[in-house]
Amino acid sequence: MQCVVSGTSYNHFIGSFIFQKQGKKLKIIDGQQRLTTLTLLLAVIIKFLKLYDKNTLAINTIAYVASKDDEIENKYNMRIDNSYFSIYSFLIFDFCINDIEYFDAYD
């Protein structure tokens, strides 16, 4: 990961991801926690971009978190094969993308 601030470049290695192909799917062998953290970070960035009326940036960032449903307008899909899907879906889709306010983000 690289960030440039005032001409100075900062680098950070977040680690590697190891995947195993299973048919058309990729199973994450190593890096689940890092991938989840990065996805949640992007979801919160989407929320704040919307809060500050940067809607074009927010919409363009959604593609890094979820894929657009081809058949249903304003619906997004995510493929997660574990028991955490409901809370993950709530945080990303309802709270960050669809702006459903269940709680205050600062809480």
Buried (B, 14 or more C-beta within 10 A) or exposed (E): EEEEEEEEEEEEEEEEEEEEEEEEEEEBEEBEEBBBEBBBEBBBBBBEBBEEEBEEEBBEBBEEBBEEEEEEEEEBEEEEEEEEEEEBBEBBBEBBBEEEEEEEEEE
